[in-house]
Amino acid sequence: MQDLIVAAIQAPSVPGDVKANAETGARLVTEAARRGARIAVLPELFLPAYHMTALEDLATDVAPDADGTVHDERLQPLREAAADTLILVGAAVRRNGKRTIGMLLADRGGRIRHVYDKQFLCGPHEKRLFEPGERGATLHAGEWRFGLGICYDGCFPEHARDAQADDVHGMLYCSAYAVGSEHRRDVYYAARALDNTGYVVFANAVDGEDPWRCNGGAAIYEPEGRALVKGPDTGESVEVAALTEARLLHTRGGHPMLAERPAPMWVAAGNPRDQVWT
């Protein structure tokens, strides 16, 4: 496989202002593209902001067509920024009678699709406003394959391990960790990398309004769980790193947990998974 440059992005969102947040995201993705990134990940609920009061307003939602395509004009800056870089971004999604914490993909053809819903909702506010997703998803980007996850999904080792049903090379997470959770933020995603000897791209929300203020620390972890790059706990940051097949194979050769795992743990018990092609 060719080396793949990816970006984990953090930036404050304006509560309820989807258009302004799309413009901010597009600006930062453009910066990532100048640095060579071919995939850029933005935080959980980045488009409406991770702000439960603002999310009471259904105007913060995007509503995909039956095939998952999103035509919302507020997202035009992201369509344009995706000319050189695939973009994954968190959104509030209303589809098929359900409201979910979703992940959108903007591809190089200018199309935006709804590709994944958070399976594990965190806390009473999320559970009151949203319903959980029911399926995993694998993103195919050239020869690279990535499982998709959103924040609390990453606290469940089974979620990332289930992605190995598709022999993924890593996980891409949109997240929103609150101030005070820095220790858990740093442990969980390093652990998911080492658990599965794969890369992890972690894009976390940052700053914002209490009690929804988030702690940044966007990072890209290599397959033994070391941070290749890591953002600060506050302020905008675009963290860029190269993923290489050589590092992946070297790690998996020395730590053969995937090859030696009992099959029933992941084949018989795995969740159904969607395939997202780019």
Order of alpha helices (4+ residues) and beta strands (2+ residues): beta-alpha-beta-alpha-beta-beta-beta-alpha-beta-beta-alpha-beta-alpha-beta-beta-beta-beta-beta-beta-alpha-alpha-beta
